Amino acid sequence: MGIPNLRGKQDCESLFSPDDMLAYMRKVGRQPSFDPPRGVIICYRKSLMDYAEQTHTVTKVQMMTRDLFLLGETGNTIAIAGNFGTGAPTAASLLEVLIALGVKHFISIGTAGTLLKELSIGDLVLCDRSIRDEGASYHYLKPSKYAYASQEMTRAIKAVFQAQGLKYHVGPSWTIDAIFRETVAEARQYQKEGVATVEMEASALFAVSQYRGVEMGAIFTISDSLAGLVWNPQFMHQPTLTGLEILYNVAVQALQTRFAEVGVASPKLAPVAGG
């Protein structure tokens, strides 16, 4: 039996909603009142949250048990959310709450392992779709091999990469819940299919975004490699950390690009640093 156990549950009404959760958290004093941003960058590394806090003027909001930093140079129209953990269920629930607050534009930035020998540590990857090898997405969308990024947000990210002359790779990812059960057989198969990366959140975020009618893009920097069918971790090496910082700046500018396209004003930023 596959996921979910109840066939067709994607069309069934939920018992309670993210709005109900927000109402409860406000009632018990765990959800502060603030003007929500128009776009949010979702990240998974504390080092990147520290980078944002140390190098930009931010207003820190404790949103339930997650940190939300409103970016002053964008007039608080963009925020970065983090310090909530990793994995598809956690990221999906965070996204649901942000959507309930009224946010409609998102970019997920993080690290990923590569399956391709031509990708090196610190390289940048724009994910256009992801294999659904996690469980959360099947509670939103009917079974299929891939979940897809927003075409509009993907186009905006690509435009920033190109405008700044940054080298990047576009391709699919493989989203999996069980990091210690990534097998050699799977790696070989996905290498044949040209799958660029493996990570833990993208397909779930794409599925939730499609279900709720909002925009989600995903960009990664390569932090480890499985391309030789032997694990080579480089999570804390400088190229990985630099790649995340570059992606942060790309994400801010890509969100501003989308705001301009849909007619939402936002202060302009300086060009992306690094590359």
Backbone as a ProteinNet text record, in pm:
[ID]
protein_1_A
[PRIMARY]
MGIPNLRGKQDCESLFSPDDMLAYMRKVGRQPSFDPPRGVIICYRKSLMDYAEQTHTVTKVQMMTRDLFLLGETGNTIAIAGNFGTGAPTAASLLEVLIALGVKHFISIGTAGTLLKELSIGDLVLCDRSIRDEGASYHYLKPSKYAYASQEMTRAIKAVFQAQGLKYHVGPSWTIDAIFRETVAEARQYQKEGVATVEMEASALFAVSQYRGVEMGAIFTISDSLAGLVWNPQFMHQPTLTGLEILYNVAVQALQTRFAEVGVASPKLAPVAGG
[TERTIARY]
84.7	0	88.7	52.6	132.9	88.3	148.1	112.8	26.1	-85.1	-143	-221.8	-253.1	-328.4	-469.7	-531.2	-666.1	-656.6	-693.5	-687.1	-779.5	-727.2	-807.1	-816	-738.3	-749.4	-712.3	-637.8	-596.5	-716.7	-831.7	-953.2	-1044.4	-1000.5	-1084.7	-1055.5	-1154.5	-1141.4	-1054.9	-970.3	-884	-963.5	-919.4	-982.3	-960	-839.1	-810.6	-705.1	-690.1	-610.3	-496.3	-402.7	-300.2	-360	-471.2	-538.2	-584.1	-633.3	-673.7	-553.6	-439.7	-318.7	-273.1	-275	-236.9	-330.5	-459.2	-555.9	-528.2	-496.3	-465.9	-338.9	-233.2	-107.4	-122	-204.8	-231.5	-305.2	-397.4	-476	-388.6	-286.6	-199.2	-75.1	-71.2	37.5	167.7	163.3	285.4	302.1	212.8	223.5	212.5	325.1	321.7	248.4	200.4	134.5	239.2	245.2	338.5	286.2	333.4	296.2	376.8	311.7	387.4	458.7	571.3	642.9	567.6	607.7	547	618.1	744.9	821.2	908.2	933.2	1014.6	1116.8	1239.3	1346	1347.4	1334.2	1338.5	1477.8	1540.8	1676	1688.7	1793.2	1807.7	1937.9	2025.5	2155.9	2163.2	2199.6	2213.7	2318.3	2422.5	2527.6	2472.1	2372.1	2314.1	2224.8	2152	2074.2	2167.1	2279.5	2378.2	2433.1	2460.4	2509.8	2410.5	2284.7	2182.4	2173.6	2179.8	2167.1	2289.1	2406.8	2529.7	2560.8	2511.8	2548.9	2434.8	2316.5	2201.2	2124.1	2050.2	1962.9	1835.5	1811.6	1695.7	1612.5	1484.4	1394.3	1357.4	1392.1	1371.3	1233.3	1158.7	1025.5	1028.7	985.2	974.9	837.4	832.2	707.1	685.7	605.2	591.5	731.2	781.6	914.5	1017.9	984.9	1076	1120.1	1239.2	1289	1254.5	1204.3	1175.5	1246.3	1341.1	1414.5	1360.3	1297.2	1250.7	1369.3	1392.3	1510.1	1482.1	1553.5	1528.9	1550.9	1654.3	1684.3	1577.8	1487.2	1375.3	1246.8	1259.5	1139.7	1055.3	1120.9	1055	958.7	974.3	889.4	940.3	1066.4	1125.1	1177.5	1161.5	1213	1285.3	1368.2	1432.9	1387.7	1340.4	1290.2	1385.3	1416.9	1508.9	1509.6	1612.9	1628.5	1507.3	1455.7	1339.5	1367.5	1488.7	1521.2	1526.9	1521.7	1530.7	1425.5	1407.5	1318.1	1186.2	1124.9	1003.5	886.1	850.4	734.5	749.6	869	893.2	887.4	952.7	951.7	811.4	736.7	601.2	509.9	522.2	436.6	472	601.7	642.4	582.6	592.4	538.2	388.3	316.2	172.2	139.4	212.9	187	218.3	327.9	363.5	258.4	206.5	100.5	-23.6	-55.4	-171.3	-155.7	-31.2	-6	-25.2	-29.5	-51.4	65	174.6	291.4	261.5	301.8	271.2	394	510.8	632.1	741.7	800.9	898.3	1015.4	1132.7	1249.1	1314.1	1336.5	1406.6	1553.4	1643.3	1785.8	1852.8	1938.4	2003.2	2118.3	2168.7	2276.5	2218.3	2293.6	2249.8	2371.1	2352.3	2454.5	2439.8	2549.7	2541.4	2558.9	2488.5	2503	2584.2	2619.6	2685.3	2833.1	2919.4	3062.5	3103.8	3025.3	3061.9	3030.5	2961.8	2933.3	3031.4	3081	3181.4	3125.2	3195.8	3156.5	3149.5	3038	3017.9	2948.6	2929.8	2857.8	2711.5	2649.3	2512	2417.4	2302.9	2205.7	2067.5	2001.4	1862.3	1776.4	1690.8	1608.5	1475.5	1447.4	1321.7	1213.7	1253.7	1157.8	1229.5	1151.4	1215.9	1137.8	1212.2	1153	1092.4	969.6	893.2	922	1036.2	1072.6	1062.5	967.5	933.8	783.2	733.5	592.2	497	545.2	454.4	378.2	446.1	383.2	260.3	253.9	142.9	13.7	23.6	-95.8	-154.1	-84.6	-129.8	-164.3	-81	-99.5	-106.4	-181.2	-189.7	-52.8	-30.8	101.7	150.2	276.6	346.7	495	577.9	721.3	778.4	736.6	796.1	694.9	746.7	677.6	760.1	692.1	756.7	765.2	876.4	893	801.9	771.9	696.5	776	714.3	782.8	818.9	730.1	756	874.3	877.9	988	1118.3	1112.1	1232	1288.5	1201.7	1246	1311.7	1255.5	1311.9	1449.9	1465.9	1596.2	1698.4	1659.1	1748.7	1793.8	1703	1736.2	1843.2	1836.2	1937.4	2071.7	2072.2	2196.1	2262.9	2185.5	2240.9	2286	2208	2243.8	2374	2399.9	2519.7	2637	2616.1	2723.9	2767	2674.5	2706.4	2689.7	2784.7	2775.6	2679.2	2585.2	2488.8	2442	2384.5	2332.5	2182.9	2104.3	1960.3	1929.4	1852.4	1818	1730.3	1692.1	1606	1683.3	1609.3	1665.2	1592.6	1642.5	1582.3	1560.6	1434.1	1401.9	1369.4	1441.2	1425	1421.4	1340.8	1333.5	1446.7	1489.5	1581.5	1723.1	1798.6	1929.9	2027.5	2009.1	2100	2053.2	1950.4	1904.8	1909.2	2000.2	2029.7	2119.7	2069.8	2141.8	2222.4	2320.6	2402.5	2314.8	2219.4	2131.1	2052.4	2000.5	1925.6	2017.1	2134.4	2227.6	2262.9	2287.2	2319.8	2203.2	2082.6	1966	1945.2	1954.6	1928.5	2040.7	2162.1	2269.8	2237.8	2186.1	2147.6	2039.6	1952	1842.7	1885.2	2009.1	2057.3	2011.9	1971.8	1931.7	2055.3	2044.8	2163.3	2196.7	2093.2	2117.5	2025.2	2058.6	1972.6	1964.1	1842.7	1819.4	1688.6	1633.6	1525.3	1394.8	1386.3	1267.7	1196.2	1266	1214.9	1080.3	1065.2	940.4	820.4	839.1	728.6	690.7	790.5	762.1	693.7	737.6	672.6	527.3	501.4	365.4	273.2	319	237.1	208.4	310.2	293.3	191.9	199.6	100.8	-39.3	-52.3	-182.2	-243.1	-159.1	-208.2	-207.7	-152.4	-155.7	-59	61.5	165.1	288.9	388.4	508.7	624.5	693.8	809.6	920.5	1038.4	1158.7	1257.1	1355.4	1454.7	1592.1	1690.8	1828.8	1919.3	2023.9	2114.3	2259	2342.8	2486.2	2531.2	2626.8	2671.6	2759.4	2718.9	2789.6	2856.5	2815.3	2873.5	2848.9	2922.4	2912.2	2894.7	2804.8	2785.7	2814.9	2874.1	2890.9	2979.7	3078.4	3165	3116.8	2989.8	2927.3	3000.3	3075.5	3136.6	3108.5	3063.5	3020.9	3140.8	3137.2	3242	3177.8	3171.2	3105.7	3198.7	3144.7	3220.2	3128	3044.8	2941.1	2995.9	3108.9	3162.7	3275.8	3305.9	3414.3	3370.2	3468.1	3437.6	3358.4	3387.7	3306.2	3157.3	3123.9	2983.4	2922.8	2992.2	2941.2	2929.9	3028.1	3022.5	2906.7	2885.4	2774.3	2640.6	2621.8	2497.2	2478.5	2585.7	2575.1	2539.9	2598.3	2564	2416.9	2369.6	2229.7	2134.7	2173	2090.3	2068.1	2174.3	2161.4	2085.6	2107	2030.7	1881.1	1848.5	1708.3	1640.8	1709.4	1650.9	1621.1	1715.5	1693.8	1587.7	1582.2	1480.5	1340.6	1325.6	1195.8	1158.2	1254.3	1226	1185.8	1248.5	1210.1	1064.2	1021.6	881.8	787.8	828.3	744.5	722.2	829.9	819.6	727.1	735.1	652.8	504.8	474.1	333	287.2	374.9	334.6	344.8	438.4	459.5	591	588.5	710	796.3	928.9	1024.5	1155.9	1227.6	1354.9	1452.5	1537.6	1636.4	1758.1	1820.1	1941.7	2062.5	2179.6	2304.8	2322.3	2409.1	2431.4	2478.4	2456.5	2496.8	2646.9	2688	2831.3	2876.7	3001.5	3057.1	3042.6	3076.8	3063.8	3194.5
-119.4	0	124.9	221.3	342.8	450	568.8	685.7	777.2	829.2	799.7	669.3	618.3	494.3	509	624.4	650.5	708.8	631.1	676.1	795.9	896.6	1014	1118.3	1102.5	1196.8	1339.2	1355.1	1489.6	1579	1520	1596.9	1610.5	1557.3	1560.3	1685	1726.6	1845.2	1814	1909.4	1892.7	1910.9	1842.4	1857.6	1996.6	2049.3	2186	2243.4	2374.5	2444.8	2522.9	2571.9	2661.8	2787.3	2835.9	2951	2916.9	2795.6	2753.5	2749.9	2703	2698.9	2839.2	2931.1	3068.7	3131.1	3105.7	3160.9	3109.2	2980.8	2924.4	2985	2996.2	3050.2	3196.2	3271.1	3409.3	3409.8	3318.2	3309.9	3283.6	3200.5	3166.4	3255.6	3358.8	3455.6	3410.8	3313.5	3262.2	3308.7	3392.9	3443.7	3595.7	3667.7	3813.8	3873.7	3993.6	4065.9	4146.1	4129.1	4203.4	4202	4298.9	4302.5	4195.6	4097	3988.4	4037.2	3977.1	4012.8	3961.2	4009.5	3961.7	3836.8	3824.2	3707.9	3656.6	3525.4	3463.6	3369.3	3379.7	3285.1	3181.5	3054.9	2947.5	2886.7	2878.5	2822.2	2724.5	2643.9	2531.5	2533.8	2626.2	2631.7	2750.3	2724.9	2832.2	2933.5	2885.5	2975.6	3082.2	3046	3143.1	3241.7	3195.7	3288.3	3386.1	3335.2	3422.7	3524.7	3480.6	3571	3683.3	3649.7	3751.1	3850.1	3797.7	3883.4	3973.4	3923.1	3997.9	4098.5	4074.6	4159.5	4246.3	4232.2	4310.7	4361.9	4468.5	4520.2	4437.2	4365.4	4276.7	4306.3	4277.4	4275.7	4130.9	4080.8	3940	3918.9	3827.8	3791.3	3644.4	3612.6	3472.9	3421.8	3350.6	3301.3	3158.1	3142.1	3013.4	2969.7	2858.9	2813.1	2837.4	2924.2	2950.2	3095.5	3122.4	3258.2	3313.8	3436.4	3507.3	3641.3	3667.3	3792.7	3878.2	3989.6	4084.6	4169.4	4178.8	4245.5	4393.6	4476	4619.1	4684.1	4638.8	4705.2	4680	4584.7	4560.9	4625	4711.6	4768.8	4663.8	4557.8	4444.7	4369.6	4386.1	4311.6	4169.6	4144	4011.4	3969.6	3841.7	3787.2	3656.9	3616.8	3485.9	3406.8	3285.9	3200	3083.5	3054.5	2945.1	2903.2	2825.7	2772.7	2690	2609.3	2525.7	2377.9	2345.1	2206.9	2178.4	2050.7	2008.7	1901.9	1871.3	1763.6	1812.7	1728.1	1766.1	1801.7	1721.4	1756.4	1890	1914.9	2039.4	2159.3	2147.2	2257.8	2282.5	2175.7	2190.5	2259.8	2225.9	2289.2	2436.8	2469.4	2610.4	2684.8	2627.1	2691.4	2714.7	2617.9	2632.5	2753.8	2770	2881.8	3015	3020.5	3144.1	3179.7	3080.3	3105.4	3158	3101	3147	3292.3	3335.8	3475.7	3569.2	3514	3594.3	3601.2	3528.2	3529.8	3444.6	3496.3	3427.2	3394	3442.1	3421.3	3365.1	3252.9	3182.2	3132.8	3128.3	3060.1	2981	2853.8	2767.6	2760.2	2788.9	2781.2	2689.8	2602.6	2510	2438.4	2339.3	2257.1	2128.5	2065.8	1940.6	1857.8	1727.6	1638.8	1628.4	1614.2	1600.6	1454.7	1420.2	1288.6	1295.4	1417.5	1437.6	1471.3	1405.6	1427.9	1567.4	1630.3	1763.9	1874.7	1843.3	1942.4	1928.3	2041.9	2044.6	2111.5	2096.5	2159.2	2311.1	2369.9	2513.7	2555.1	2463.3	2497.3	2528.8	2604.9	2651.8	2575.9	2536.4	2456.8	2518.8	2537.3	2581.2	2457.9	2424.6	2304.1	2336.6	2269.9	2294.8	2192.2	2076.4	1974.1	1876	1798	1706.7	1575.6	1466.4	1333.5	1322.4	1273.4	1269	1139.2	1134.8	1016.9	1049	1134.5	1165.7	1144.5	1158.9	1127.5	1244.1	1363.9	1476.7	1516	1515.3	1566.5	1487.1	1358.5	1273.1	1302.9	1382.8	1427.2	1554.5	1608.2	1728.7	1702.1	1627.2	1600.3	1450.9	1410.6	1270	1219.2	1087.7	1031.8	1067.4	1102.2	1128.5	1122.6	1111.7	1101.2	1232	1343.9	1473.9	1569.4	1660.1	1785.1	1896.7	2004.4	2106.4	2241.3	2308.6	2445.8	2538.6	2654.5	2756.9	2804.9	2805	2852	2999.3	3079.9	3223.5	3250.8	3181.5	3204.9	3149.4	3035	2978.4	3073.4	3132.8	3229.3	3350.9	3398.2	3514.9	3483.4	3364.3	3323.4	3314	3252.5	3237.1	3373.7	3470.1	3604	3669.6	3648.4	3705.2	3636.1	3504.3	3432.4	3487.3	3503.5	3547.1	3692.6	3778.1	3919.9	3939.9	3854	3867.6	3784.5	3714.9	3636.9	3519.8	3463.5	3351.2	3219	3130.1	2997.4	2912.7	2844.9	2762.9	2647.9	2548.1	2430	2422.3	2390.2	2370.2	2222	2167	2026.5	1977.6	1850.1	1791.5	1749.8	1738.2	1688.1	1559.6	1496.3	1376.7	1407.6	1419.4	1451.8	1323.2	1299.7	1176	1207.8	1130.9	1148	1076.9	963.9	874.9	891.3	985.4	1017.7	901	814.6	701.3	578.6	598.1	490.7	536	627.3	658.9	546.7	467.9	347	366.7	280.5	283.6	259.1	167.6	137.2	260.6	335.6	457.3	562.2	579.3	679.3	649.8	523.7	486.5	516.1	481.7	503.6	651.8	733.1	875.7	945.5	895	946.5	925.5	809.2	781.7	877.8	919.7	1010	1156.7	1184	1321.6	1401.1	1332.5	1401.3	1464.3	1593.8	1667.9	1652.3	1649.2	1661.8	1569.9	1555.3	1488.2	1575.2	1592.8	1675.7	1630.5	1707.6	1656.7	1735.7	1844.8	1929.8	1966.6	1972.5	2041.7	1990	1858.4	1808.9	1837.2	1833	1865	2012.7	2099.6	2243	2273.7	2210	2230.9	2185.4	2071.2	2018	2108.6	2152.2	2241.9	2371.5	2424.6	2550.2	2535.3	2425.3	2402.8	2389	2315.5	2293.5	2424	2512.7	2637.8	2754	2732.9	2837.1	2951.5	2919.7	3021.5	2980.6	3068.5	3046.3	2999.5	2896.2	2843	2810.7	2862.5	2824	2759.2	2687.7	2621.7	2629.2	2669.2	2676.9	2616.1	2547.5	2477.4	2513.1	2497.9	2490.9	2349.7	2298.4	2161.2	2153	2066.7	2052.8	1916.8	1821	1686.7	1616.9	1513.9	1445.5	1295.3	1239.2	1095.5	1047.6	1136.5	1108.8	987.7	964.8	849.3	727	735.3	628.1	603.5	704.7	710.5	849.2	857.7	986.2	1074.7	1198.8	1297.6	1421.9	1431	1545.1	1665.4	1783.5	1908.9	2019.7	1986.6	2078	2207.8	2198.5	2314.2	2381.7	2338.8	2398.8	2532.6	2620.1	2756.3	2766.1	2685	2695.7	2671.9	2581.9	2557.9	2680.7	2736.9	2853.1	2974.4	2992.9	3103.7	3085.2	2961.2	2933.6	2970.6	2940.5	2976.5	3127.4	3200	3346.5	3404.4	3350.2	3394.7	3366.9	3248.7	3213.8	3303.5	3341.5	3434.4	3563.6	3620.4	3746	3728.3	3614.8	3584.2	3576	3509.7	3492.5	3625.7	3714	3846	3919.6	3919.8	3991.7	3924.8	3791.9	3721.9	3752.6	3758.7	3795.6	3937.4	4027.5	4164.4	4168.5	4084.4	4075.8	4035.8	3936.9	3894.3	4002.5	4075.6	4184.7	4287.5	4320.2	4417.6	4366.6	4238.1	4180.5	4180.4	4164.7	4162.5	4297.7	4399.1	4534.6	4570.6	4507.3	4538.4	4611.4	4731.2	4810.9	4755.1	4761.5	4720.1	4790.2	4835	4902.3	4816.4	4879.4	4806.7	4776.2	4663.2	4623.7	4643.3	4642.4	4644.5	4512	4506.6	4380	4269.5	4147	4030.9	4028.9	4002.2	3990.3	3848.7	3832.8	3698.6	3646.8	3521.1	3454.9	3405.6
0	0	0	-81.1	-90.7	6	-11.5	69.1	-16.6	38.4	170	169.1	287.2	296.3	242.1	263.9	213.7	74.2	-23.7	-162.3	-183.7	-253.8	-286.6	-176.7	-70.3	41.3	2.1	-109.6	-152.8	-180.1	-209.6	-237.9	-116.4	-1.8	118.4	202	280.6	365.7	487.4	525.1	642	771.1	875.7	1006.6	1065	1049.1	1092.3	1000	1002.3	902.7	967.8	886.7	940.7	1004.1	951.5	1014.3	1155.5	1175.4	1309.6	1403.4	1352.5	1434.4	1472.5	1375.9	1405.6	1509	1495.5	1591	1731.8	1742.6	1873.1	1931.3	1848.3	1897.5	1939.9	1869.7	1913.1	2046.9	2063.5	2186.7	2307.8	2291.7	2404.6	2410	2325	2330.6	2269	2176.8	2114.7	1970.7	1922.6	1786.4	1789.4	1773.1	1778.8	1659.1	1678.4	1569.9	1492.6	1362.4	1278	1135.8	1057.1	916	843.1	785.4	721.1	596.2	563.9	440.8	318.5	201.8	77.3	24.4	60.1	16.3	128.9	130.4	235.7	174.1	224.5	194.1	305.8	270.5	368.7	367.2	483.9	489.6	604.1	600.5	692	771.7	738.9	803.8	898.8	1023.5	1121.1	1076	1007.8	961.7	867.4	787.9	696.4	769.9	869.8	952.6	1024.2	1073.4	1138.3	1039.1	917.2	813.2	787.2	775.1	750.3	866	988	1106.3	1123.6	1088.1	1110.8	1000.7	880.5	766.8	715.1	771.5	727.6	848.6	828.6	933.5	933.2	1043	1048.3	1172.4	1160	1274.8	1300.2	1418.1	1449.1	1507.7	1446.9	1494.8	1534.3	1655.6	1697.8	1657.5	1546.9	1492.8	1538.9	1645.4	1713	1757.8	1705.2	1745.7	1636.8	1539.7	1429.4	1432.8	1376.7	1365.3	1228.1	1228.3	1104	1112.4	1020.2	1016.9	903.6	936.9	836.1	792.5	661.6	607.7	586.7	663.2	661.4	526.9	450.7	324.6	218.6	244.4	152.9	203.9	306	365.7	434.8	483.2	549.1	457.7	326.7	233.1	211.4	249.2	237.7	374.7	407	532	503.1	597.7	591.5	713.4	691	797.5	817.5	941.8	968.6	1113.1	1149.3	1284.8	1326	1232.2	1260	1235.7	1193	1165.5	1016.5	981.2	841.9	814.4	686.8	647.8	593.3	511.4	439.7	531.3	633	715.2	787.4	841.5	914	820.9	706.3	610.2	556.1	530.1	477.9	577.9	706.6	807.4	824.2	818.5	821.5	703.7	585.1	465.9	479.7	532.3	550.6	638.4	747.1	838.4	770.4	695.4	625.1	519.7	451	354	424.3	539.9	616	660.1	680.9	716.3	596.9	476.3	357	261.6	289.6	201.1	77	-39.9	-165.2	-250.3	-210.7	-291	-201.6	-243.2	-160.1	-243.9	-178.6	-234.2	-122	-146.5	-52.2	-93.3	1.7	-27.9	73.8	24	114.9	48.5	119.6	66.5	9.7	-78.4	-138.8	-176	-177.6	-230.4	-381.2	-450.5	-595.3	-637.3	-744.1	-805.7	-934.1	-975.8	-1105	-1085.1	-1160	-1147	-1191.8	-1278.1	-1326.2	-1226.8	-1117	-1014.7	-898.8	-851.7	-745.2	-620.6	-508.7	-383.6	-402.7	-360.2	-373.2	-501	-596.3	-719.5	-687.9	-776.7	-757	-848.8	-794	-869.3	-855.5	-968.2	-972.7	-998	-902.9	-910.4	-978.3	-1089	-1159.4	-1125.9	-1070.7	-1030.8	-938.6	-864.1	-770.6	-760.5	-754	-736.9	-597.3	-591.6	-466.9	-391.3	-325.8	-247.1	-98.3	-64.9	74	90.9	211.3	234.6	233.7	268.4	289	162.7	47.5	-74.4	-115.3	-78.1	-119.7	-44.2	60.5	131.6	69.2	-31	-101.1	-247	-314.1	-456.7	-481.9	-582.8	-619.7	-665.2	-654	-685.6	-825.5	-834	-959.4	-928	-1029.4	-1003.4	-951	-1011.8	-980.2	-918.7	-838.2	-804.3	-866.5	-907.8	-989.8	-918.7	-940.4	-892.4	-972.8	-916.5	-988.3	-1108.8	-1224.2	-1344	-1332.5	-1274.5	-1261.9	-1169.8	-1055.4	-962.3	-1017.8	-1084.7	-1145.8	-1250.9	-1329.3	-1430.4	-1365.8	-1254.5	-1185.8	-1128.5	-1071.6	-1018.1	-1130.4	-1239.6	-1354	-1405.9	-1408.8	-1456.9	-1369.4	-1237.8	-1147.6	-1168.1	-1177.2	-1204.5	-1330.7	-1435	-1562.8	-1557.4	-1493.5	-1484.8	-1407.8	-1310.5	-1228.6	-1281.2	-1391.4	-1449.8	-1365.1	-1288.1	-1201.4	-1275.8	-1258	-1316.9	-1234	-1302.3	-1230	-1318.5	-1253.8	-1323.7	-1298.4	-1400.3	-1386.2	-1400.5	-1307.2	-1319.1	-1206.2	-1213	-1110.8	-986.7	-877	-752.2	-713.4	-610.8	-552.3	-405.4	-365.2	-226.6	-151.4	-43.5	32.9	182.1	257.1	402.4	475.3	423.9	496.6	443.4	501.4	445.3	456.5	554.3	569.5	492.2	406.5	317.8	172.2	142.6	3.5	-47.9	-141	-179.5	-307.3	-325.2	-445.5	-568.1	-556.3	-669.7	-712.5	-614.9	-647.4	-709	-650.6	-703.3	-848.5	-878.7	-1016.2	-1110.9	-1066.5	-1150.8	-1178	-1074	-1091.1	-1166.3	-1155.1	-1239	-1386.4	-1420.2	-1558.3	-1606.9	-1516.3	-1550.7	-1550.6	-1511	-1507.3	-1387	-1279.2	-1156.6	-1093.5	-1062.6	-1021.2	-873.5	-788.8	-644.5	-565.7	-437.9	-341.8	-217.3	-165.4	-46.4	19.1	111.1	196	192.8	117.2	129.8	0.3	-111	-229.5	-278.9	-295.9	-354.2	-265.2	-134	-43.2	-53.7	-58.8	-71.9	-204.3	-312	-441.6	-436.6	-370.8	-364.5	-283.2	-167.4	-84.7	-159.8	-226	-299.1	-412	-484.8	-590.5	-532.4	-423.9	-360.6	-310.7	-256.4	-197.7	-297.7	-416.9	-518.2	-494.4	-443.7	-424.2	-503.8	-507.6	-586.7	-498.7	-546.1	-474.4	-572.3	-545.1	-618.2	-521.7	-574.6	-489.3	-553	-474.5	-519.7	-413.3	-459.5	-369	-400.1	-297.4	-320.1	-283.5	-357	-336.3	-211.4	-118.2	9.4	25.9	-55.9	-48.3	-181.3	-205.9	-334.5	-316.2	-396.1	-404.8	-546.9	-627.1	-769.9	-795.8	-708.8	-724.6	-650.1	-601.6	-523.3	-391.3	-348.8	-216.4	-162.3	-38.3	17.7	49.2	-1.4	23.8	84.6	218.9	283.9	296.9	263.2	274.4	327.2	424.9	472.5	530.6	599.2	669.9	595.2	474.7	397.8	338.6	317.8	276.3	145.7	43.5	-78.7	-54	39	72.6	138.8	236.2	308.7	216.7	130.5	34.4	-62.8	-106.9	-197.2	-136.1	-8.3	59.5	64.1	91.2	97.4	-39.6	-144.7	-280	-307.6	-271.4	-295.3	-217.8	-97.9	-18.8	-95.9	-148.4	-222	-353.4	-419	-539.5	-506.7	-397.4	-359.8	-331.8	-260.8	-231.6	-361.6	-453.2	-578.2	-665.7	-662.5	-740.6	-687.8	-557.3	-500.3	-540.4	-538.4	-581.5	-728.8	-809	-949.8	-964.1	-886.2	-892.5	-842	-737.4	-689.4	-800.2	-871.7	-980.5	-1090.6	-1118.6	-1225	-1190.1	-1062	-1021.8	-968.8	-979.8	-945.4	-799.9	-726	-584.7	-570.8	-513.4	-497.7	-385.5	-405.7	-304.1	-329.9	-224.2	-246	-324.3	-405.1	-482.3	-395.3	-423.6	-353.1	-440.3	-376.4	-451	-524.4	-626.5	-698.1	-604.1	-647.3	-568.2	-548.8	-424.9	-396.6	-420.5	-451	-466	-607.3	-625.8	-755.2	-806.4
[MASK]
+++++++++++++++++++++++++++++++++++++++++++++++++++++++++++++++++++++++++++++++++++++++++++++++++++++++++++++++++++++++++++++++++++++++++++++++++++++++++++++++++++++++++++++++++++++++++++++++++++++++++++++++++++++++++++++++++++++++++++++++++++++++++++++++++++++++++++++++++++

